[in-house]
Amino acid sequence: MLRLGNIIKIRVKRSGMFQLITFSVVREQMQIGAVCMLKTDKKVDLSELRRVAELYNMPVKDKDNLVVPNGKHLTDFVNCY
């Protein structure tokens, strides 16, 4: 299980090359409550964000986008810890 404050390096395809991108597990305050998610400050392709969200079964946020796994909503991840 991933805990808040943990840092994960995930291999993603970025600009046609595979790179290790650092994601951190954070709890971000939104209108619906505190949502646990994987977050990075780098720009990642939307298809790769979707793949990471499905792989770890958590919302994933990069510089511009927020992706949730298929069949889930952000409300499923409110107050997860």
Residue, then its C-alpha position, 0 to 999 in steps of 0.5 A: m500500500l502506498r502511504l502519503g509522502n512516499i515518492i515513486k519513480i515510474r517508467v513512462k513514455r515522454s516525448g517518444m522516449f522512456q523516462l523515470i518520472t518521480f511521482s509523490v503520493v499527496r492528499e490534495q484539498m478539493q471541493i469534495g474533500a481531501v483526495c489522495m493521488l499521485k502527483t508530478d510537476k512534469k508534463v506527461d502524455l494523457s495516454e501514459l497518465r491513464r496507464v499509470a492511473e489504471l496500474y496503481n488504481m489511483p488518480v494521477k495529476d501532472k502539470d495540466n491534467l487529472v486522470v481517474p481510473n476507468g469506472k471510478h470517480l474522484t469521490d471514490f478517493v476522498n479521505c482514503y487515509 
